[in-house]
């Protein structure tokens, strides 16, 4: 006779889609830093927030003097520090511009940038849940207690770029 699974908990997920995407990586980072601060607004336990995944994406277009796109470089970096460093290196590399032709310029297309960070949080009640940020939305996952969603929702309501 096969054994049946018994439900032990119900995990929920929800998302908040921002009315306007977060415009720059600095503003994005500020949200993450506020959560990781010693006096974090969600009241997680000591060392209760860890980054489980992250990546940062940038697009650099190469334009001729008339503004026509001749080519692009899409960079995906595993950390914010590498993202900033490699973007600066690519923009400073005149050989890449020259390869596309005379008078080509490198242009950062910030509108195509994306940033992604997934945080694991440990609530004082002992429950573990996840917050996933990108420039267009905030997701909460693997929570069971609706009080956790209410706490995250109240915090996000007070952050201008999360509305």
Secondary structure, DSSP 4 states (H G I P E B T S, - for coil): -PPPP------EEEEEE-SS----HHHHHHHHHHHHSTT-TT-PPTT-EEEEEEEEEEEEEEE-TT--EEEEEEEEESSHHHHHHHHHHHHH-HHHHHHH-TT-EEEE-GGG-EEEEEEEEE-TTS-EEEEEE-SSEEEEEEE--HHHHHHHHHHHHT-GGG-
